[in-house]
């Protein structure tokens, strides 16, 4: 295991929402590496076993994706598994994603990796694990946990997403980003950290754990080299808004009450989304 001390060489705020370029980095990290700041472990880049990655690969290639726009001729796709908070105008109750229920085998495969992920945390990032699991235990009701003793409630599979420079948002503050890469038939797709002048190679079966909320990062363009290419990024996280969720039975009761109020407001020709607070 290599060690890499993080030293910021420039500000990357001016790069936000821009496409990463090769001149944004001078080093590509392509081996197991532990990242430190002032000698403290803050991130990790590590290859997982072929057995584990091939299980998740089967789920990633088998799921029924929601298709998006094309990038350099490659169709982008995504699937969401696990728990989701309320979205007022669309799904105004805490719930499990539709694919969690319709793709039970894929859900089981994706979340079977969580014990391995938590063991990686305990070995390399023990203080971070202790902090994260405490936050989950204090803020997220057990109804929404698919794996006990794991500080993650949700998993996304994103295929062929070359994301511009950004910071992650929506997760519990201080939690790290967890991205497993599975890929074949493509070039590019490195994960670039322009403020530090390096990129992670993001080769097949590599897991990256990093502070995506603080550190600006983005994905290099993806170019296909053969038919049926893919670059699947499996992201494990917990959205902070899960802390507002009631027990699942209460969420359904709340949804019924909200629906009734909105129906009455429609009947009165009033805006149904503006519900008076008691």
N, C-alpha and C positions, 0 to 999 in steps of 0.2 A: 504494500500500500504506500503510494507516494503521498507527500504532504505539500500543500500549496498555501502559502500565506497571502491573503488578499490585501493588496495595496492599491487604492484607487489612484489612477493616474490622470483622470480628467472627469468633468461633469458631462453626463450624457443627456441632460434635459432637452437640449436642442434637437436630439435625435428621435424623441418620442413620436410615434405614428409613422416613422420612416422605415423603409425596407433595409435590413442589415446588408452590409457590403463587406467584401474581403478586406478592404483597407481599414475596417474597424477593429481588426485584431491581428496580432502577429504571432500568436501561439495557439495551437490546437491541442487540447488535452484529450488523449485517447487511451488512457490507462486508469486503473483504479486509483482514485485520488481523494484524500481527506482535506477539506478546505478549513483554514483557520483564520481568525482575526485576533491579533495580540495573543497568539498561542491558544486561543479558545476554539474548540471545534464548532463550526457554524454551517457546514455543508458537506456533501459527499457525492462522488461519482463512482459507481460500482457496477460491475457486471453480475447479473443474477444467473442462476443455473439454467442450463438448457431445458431441463425438465419443467421448471417453473415458467420460463418464457414461452415454451411451446404450448402449454395449457392455455395461457392467456392469449396467445396468437390464434388458437382455434376459435376462441370466443370473439376475438376482434375481427376475424375474417367471416364469422358466421352470423353476426348480429345484423338486424335490419336497421340500416342507417337512415338518418334524415340527411338528404343530399343538399349540398350548398353550391356555391359558385365554382367555376373552374380556375385553377391556377396553373399556368404554363401547360394547358391541355390535360391536367389531372383533376378529376372530380374530388372536391372536398366533401367529407361526410362526418357525422358525429352521432354518438349514442350516449345516453345518460342512465346510470344505474344508481339505486340507493335513494336516500332521503332528500327532499326538497322543501324549502320554506314556502310561505304564502306568497303569491303574486296577485295583488289586489284585483286587477282587471281581467286576469286569465284563470288562475287556479287559486282561489282565495281560501286555501286550507293547506296545512302541512300534510305531506303525503309521501309515498314512494313513487318514483317515476313509473310511467306506463310500461317501460321495458323491463323494469324490475319484476313486474307481475307477468308479462307476456313471454319473457325469456328467462325462465327460472334457472335453467342449466348455465347460461352465460353469467347470470348474476352470481350463482354459486362459485363459478370458476374465478371471476374477478375478485370476489371478497375472500376467497380461500388464500389469496396472496397476502392479506393483511397480517396474519401471524408472522410471516416471514419479514414483512416490512417493519413491524414493530420490533422484531428481534434485531434488525439492522440498526434501528434507532437506539435500542438499549445498549448495543455494543459500541457504536460510534458517536451517538448523540444522546447520551443518557439523561442529561439535564433537560434537554429539549423534550424528550419523551415524557419525563415526569411532569413538566409544565403543561404539555399539551393534553395529557390524559386527565389532569386535574381540571383543566378548563372544560373538557367534554363532560366529565362527571358532574360538574357544578352547573352546567348550562344546557345540556341536551338530555331530554327524557329518553329512557331506555327503549321506548316504543320505536324509536327511529334508528337504533343501532343494529346493523346486520352482523357485526362482530363485536363481542364484548372485549374490553381491555385494548381496543384499538381507537386512536383518536381521529378516525376518519369515517364519515357517514355516506360519502358519495364518490362515485368513480365515473369519469368521462372517458370515452374512447373517441379521439379526434384523428381523422385520417387525412393525410396530405394537407395539413394546415401549416402554411408558412406565415406565421404571425409577425406583424411589424413590431417595432420596439414599443414596450409597454411595461407597466408595473401591474402585478396581480391585485385584484380588488375583490371584496366580498367575503373572504375567509376570515376566521377569527384572527384578530391582530396578533402578530408575533408568530403565527404558525408558519411552517415552511411549506414550500411547494414540492410535490413529489411526482416526477414524470418518468415513466418507463417507456422506452422506445423499442418498437418492433418494426423492421423495415426490410424491403427487398425490391430490387429493380429501380433504385433511384440514386441520384447523386445530390449532394448538397444537404440541406436540412440541419446544418450545425446550429447549436444554440449559442448565441453570441452575447457576451457581457462587455459592451463597449467601454464602460468606465474603467475596466481592469485590463483591457486589451487582449482578452483571450476568448476562445470558443470551446465548447464541449463538442466532441466529434458526433455524439448522438448515434453511435453505431448500434447494431442490433443487440438487444437484450441488456442494454445499459440503463441503469436507474440514476436519475439526477435528483438530489435533494438540495434545495437552495432557498434563500430568502427572496422569493419572488415579489413580495410586497414592497421591499426596500430597494432591490437591485433591478435596474433597467435591463431587459433582456428581449431578444427577438430571434426568429428562426430564419436562416438563410433560405433563398429560393430553392425549390425542389424541382429537379429535372428527371424525367423518367428515362431509363436506359433499356427497358424491355417491356413487353406487354404485361398488363395487369400489375403495375407497380403499386406499392403502398409504403407509407410511413405512418404507422399508428403510434400515437402518443396516448398512453393510459395515465390519467391524472387522478390522484387520490387527494381528497380535501374534505373540509367541513365548512359550510357557509355559516357566517356569524348570525344570520337571521334565524337559524334553527333555535336560538335561545328564546325566541318568542313563541315557540310552538307549545300548545297544550297537549296532554295525552291524546292519542289518536281518536278515541271515542268522542272526546270533547270537541275535537276539531270538526268531526262530522256533524255534531249537534250545532256547533257555531255556524257551519256552512249552511245548514238548513235554515237557521234563523236569519242569516244575512240574505239568503235567496228570497225568503218570504218578504222581508222588508223591501228589497229591491223590486219585487213584483208589485207590491203595493204602490211604490213610488212611480213605477211605469204607468200604472192604472190612473194615477193622478197627474200624468204628463210632467213629472219631475225627473231630474237627472238621477238615475238609479244608483250611480256610483258615489253620490254624496249622501252618506248615511249619517244622520245626526248622532253625536256621541252623547251617551247618558252621563 
